[in-house]
Amino acid sequence: MSPEVLRRLRNLAEFWNPRMQAAKDDADLARICFERAKAAAKRAQRNGQPGAMHELAKELAQWAAEMERQDANRQRRNAA
């Protein structure tokens, strides 16, 4: 990686890592990570990737659907 790329990545890490480490709980950490992902998607869109926000939405929807499936299976097992 070029020095410029490394500098940009280091700056991003210096911005986000302290916020993530200061999270009060898992819900706060999830909120911070969502903000980070949203900021990365916006940056990607500005830099020529118009579908970045859509890709993020697909990833989140897939994760949520998997959690919902697991929860539904857990509830079905508990009802038996």
N, C-alpha and C positions, 0 to 999 in steps of 0.2 A: 504494500500500500504506500501511496505517496505520503510525504510529510503533511501535506494539506489535509488529506483524508484522515490521517491519524489524529491531527489536531482537532478536526471537527468531531470525530468520535470521542476524543478525550473531553472536549467541551460538553458534549451531550451527557456523557457519564457524570461529569462534575455537576451538571444541572440536576439530573434525575436521581442518581444514587443517594444523595443525602435526603431527598424527599421520601424515597422508598424506605430508607432506614429509619426515618422519623415517623413512619406510619403508626398510628395509635393501636390499630388492630387489623385483622385481615380485610375487613370491609374498606377501611381507609386505604390499605395497600392496593386493593382491587381498583378503587377509584383513581389512585395515582397512576397505576399501570394503564388503565383505560385512557387517562389523559395523555400519557406518553404515547400510546399506540395511535390515538387520534391525531396528535401533533405530528407523528411520523408519517401518517397517511396524508395529512394536509401538505407536508413538505414534499412528499413524493408526487402529489398532484401538481404542485407548483413546478416541480422539476421534470414534468413530462410524462407522468404516469397517471392518466386521468381516471383509471379504474381502481386506484389505491384504496379509496374510502369504501368502495363497493367490496373489495377483497377483504377488508377489515370486517365489514358487516357480515359477510359470508362466514368468516372464521368464528365470529362471536355467536352467530345463529347456530352454527354447527355445534359449538361447545355447549350452548344452552340446551339444544335438543338432546344431546347426549346426557347431560345432567338430568333433564326431565325424564328421559327413558330410564335411567338408573333409579330415580326416585319412584317412578311408577312401578318398576319391578320390585323394589324394596317394599312398597306399600302392599303389593299383591301378595308377597311372601308373608308379610306380617298379618295379613287378613286370614291366611290359610290355617 
